[in-house]
Amino acid sequence: MKPFSAGWLAAREPHDQRARNPAVLDALATAVAGLSSIRIVDLGCGTGATLRAIAPRLRVPQHWHCVDNDLGLLERAARLEPPSGVTISTKALDLVRDLEAALDGPIDLVTASALFDLVSGEWLERFVVETAARRLPAYIALTHDDDIAIEPSDPLDDAAIAAVCRHQRRDKGFGPALGPGAAKAAVARFERAGYRVIAGRSDWRLEPADGEMQAAVLDVWAGAASEEGPGAAISSRRAVRRCSWAMWIFSRCRTEIGSTDGSDGIVPTRAITGPSRETPELCARKNRSRTALPRRCGGSGPPAAALRRSVRSAPAPIRRGRRRE
């Protein structure tokens, strides 16, 4: 299966659904519970998997504006039969050129799933500036990191995994991709912009019964590794041959959310919450489960008001005309 095809997205959706972190999803629902209705923009929507995953949890009327540059995927998203109280619109936009256009208009929440490991550091900076300037919360889920294991192991696994991680840093259309470093980069940048972060792991775990999906993923990875060198390709193909009985663990890390009030917020890799309106300094305490919980502290660092001033003073990105890819 070709990555990003409708078939691939359909095959992976059940695994994504199981992987989404329930604590982060609960925090998202809490963050928007006070709204009478929600206007959501879903970036890189594909066929609407994020809508299907979280719309039933929000329990208020919702309008989803689904954005992608693939007209075929958008057509499938437009044909969804949404839950009661949910309406859908779609728009074809190139998020490289038209990110700012995607975020224009009345919005209460921005969502994205399995997107941020594809983007560049420059694009991430634009996204943070634009969302912070609009005081938008964000739910950013399923960002891949480099925590990957295949059991039973093979001596060549490390070389294959390293090759795949190198390939993930290639240009995916946004410039050199952040790849496995995207989650940490997103959290750091949002925190600097005054967001508070709640993080939760969202690992894929493929068991022997998932042999078809194991084969599909490893086959894609074998192709990617082959572009990094013949040795990596050989080790990846060895993994494919044994995937019918191996247990394969694939870490898709971090769900993110954001909220614009001074209460529990959520942000990337983690969840993202919007810049706090409170003036006390805030810091995040991280535990071993990689969940970051907001708390007040007396440590060093600029207060939230100073962070907001910093965001306002950031240079506005150049807006370009709306064009289809």
N, C-alpha and C positions, 0 to 999 in steps of 0.2 A: 504494500500500500504506500502511496505517496504521502509524505507528511503534509498536513493542512488540507488534504482532500476531504470531501464529505464522508467517505468511507472510513478514513483514519479517525476523524473526529468522533464518529459514531462508535467506533470500536473502543476508543479510550475513555469515553464519557462515563461509563460505570465505574472505572477505576478512579477517575477524577472525583466522582461523587463520594466514593468511600474515603478518599484521601483528604477531602476538605476538613479543616480542623473545626470540630463542633464548638469549642470554646470561643474561637474567633467569630464564628457565625452567630453565636448567642450575643456576643458583644456588639456585632453589627446591628442585630435586631433591637437591642437595647438602645443603641445610639440614635436610631430613627423612630423609636416608639412614640415620641411626643409629637410627631408630625401627623397631620390629618391626611396627607397624601404625599407621595414621593415621586420626583422626576429623576430618572436614572439614565446616565449615558454609559453604555457598555462598549469599550474600545476593543477592536479586534474580536467582534462578537462571534464570528464563525456562524454556526447554525443556531445559536442561542443557548448554549450549554449553561452559561452563568445565570441567565434568566431562569432556566428550569431548576437550577440548584438552589437559588436563594429567594426567588419570588414568594414561594409558599411560606417562608419563615418570617417575612416582614409584616404580614397581617394588617396592612393598610392599603388603600387604593394606590396603584402604581402606574406610571407611564414609563416604558422602556424605549429609549432611542438607541437603536442598535447600529453600530458603525463598523464597517469593514471595507476593504478595497476589492474583495472578491464578490462579483455580482451573483455568481451561482450560489455561494453560501448565504448571501443576503436574501436571495429569493426563498431559500429554505427557512430562514429565520422569519421572514414576513408571513409565511404560511403556518406558523405555529398556532396552536389552539391554546392560548394562555389561560392560567387559572382565573377564576372569577375575580373581578376587580382590577385586572391587569390589561393594559392596552400596549400596543407595539407600533413603532414606526421604524423605518430603516433609512440609511443614507450611505451611499458609496463615497468614501473619502480615503485619500492617501494620508495616513497618519504622519508620514515624514514631512510632507508639505503643509498639511492642513490640520495639524493638531489643535491650533488655536480655534479654528472654525468648529471643530468637533466639540469644544468646550464652551462655545458661545451660547447665550440664551439662559433661561431659568433652569437651573440644575440643583438638585439636592444631594446627589451621590454619583461618584464615578466608579466604575468597576472594570476590571480586566483580569483575565485568567490565562495562564501559560503564555504570557506576552513579554514580560519584562526581561527575561533572559535573552530575548532577541534584539533588544534595543541597545543603542550606544550610550555612553556616558553623557554625551552632548544632548541627546534626546531626553534622557532622564532628567537632566537639569532643566530643560524647557518644560517638561511635564510638572516638575515640582514648583517652578516659578508660577506657572499658569494656574495650577490648582490652589496654591497658597494665596495668590492674588485674589482669587475668587472665593477664598475661605471654604473650599470644598472638602468634604470627607472622601476617602477613597478605600475601596476594597480591592486589594491586589493579591490574587491567589495563584498557587501552583507555579511558583518561580523555581526553576531547577537549580540545585546546587551540585557540588561534586561528591556528595555522600552516596556512593554507589557500591553495592556488593553483589557478587554472584556466589551462590553456595550450591554444591561444593565448588571450591575455588580451583583455578588453573594457574600455572606459573605465568602465563601470558596475559592474564586478566588485567594486571596493572597497566601494561603497555596499551591495551585496547582502550581502557577507560581514559587514560591520559590523552590518547589520540582523539577520542570523542570530545573531551573537554576542550582541546585545542581547536577542533573544528567548530565547536559552539561559539567560539570567540571570533569567527569569521564574520564578514559583513553579511547580514541577513536582510539588507535593504534599508537599515537605519544608520549605517556606518558600522565600524568595528563593534561587534556585539559584546555586551558585558558577560554573557554566558553564565558560568557557575558563580561569578562574583556579583551577579545582579542583586541578589537579595540583600547582602550586606551593604552594597553601595546605595540601594534605595533607602534602607533604614537610616543610614548615616545622613543622607541628604535631607530626608524629611525631618529628622530630628534637628538638624541645623536650621531648618525653616520654621521651627517652633511647633512641630507636630509631636504628639505623644504616640508611643508605639506599643501595641500588644502583638506578640508574635506567637505563632503556634506551628508546629511541624505538620506537614501534610504529605507524608511519604506514600509512594506507591509500594505495594508489596504483592508481587506476583508469585503465586504458589505453583506447584506442579500441575494442578488442574487448569491453570491459565496458560497452557502450553502454546495455544494459537497466538495469544497476545505477546508472550515472550518471544516467539519466533518473529513476529512482525516488528517488534521494537528492535531486537538484536539484528535483524536483517537491515533495517534502516541504519543502525549504528555501524554495521559492517561496511555499508556503502560510504558513510561519512569517514570512517577510519581509513578506508582505502585511499582517500584523497590526501591523507596525512602520511602515507607510506605503506609499502607492501607488508611489513612485519605486523603492523597494527591490524591490517585487514585479515591476515591469517589468523591472529588470535581472536578477532571478533567472529570469524566464521567457525572457529572451534567452539565458541560459546553458543552459536546458533545450533550446531549439531547436537550439543548436549542439553539444550533447553527443554526437551520434552520430559526430562526427569529432574532437572535442577530446580532449586528454589532461587528465584531472582528477586532481589530487593532493589528498588529504584527510588531514590529520594527525590521527590518534587517538593521543594521546601517553601514553606511559608505563605501564610495567608495574611493579607493585610487589609486594614480598615482604617477609616479616619472619621473623626467627628469634629464639628466646629464649636462645640460647647466646652465648658470647663470640667465636665465630668469624664467618665471613662471614655477614652478615645481609642481608635484603632488604626494601625498603619502597616505598610508593606513588609513582606517576609514573615511576616508579621502583619499587622493590620495598621491602618493609618488613620489617625484622627487629625482633624484640622487644627490650625494654630489656635492655641488656647486664648480665651478672652480674659483669663485671670491674670493678675499681675505677679503672684508669687512664682518663684522659680520652681521648675518641675524637673524631675529626673526619672529615669527608668531603671528598675532593678530587674536583672535577668537571672532566672534560676536555671537549674540544670536541664529542665525540659525545654529550654529555649523560648519560654514565654516571658515577654516583657510586660510588667504591670506598672502603670503609672503611680507615682507617689510624690508627695511634696518632700523637699529636702532642702537643706541649707548649704548645699555644696556650691562650688563656683560655677560660673556660667552666666550668660546674659539672661535677664528676665524675659518673660514672654512678650511684654510690650516692646522691648528692644528688638526681639526677633521679628515682630510684625513690621517694625519700622524698616528693618533690613530687607524684608521681602518687598515692601512698597518701593524701596529705593532701587531695587534691582532693575537693570535695563529691560525694557519691554522687547520681546522677541519680534523680529520682522514678520509681519503678516503677509502671506502670499494669497493670490487668487485661488478660488476653489476650482480644482480640476480633478477629473477622474484619472486614475492611472492608465 
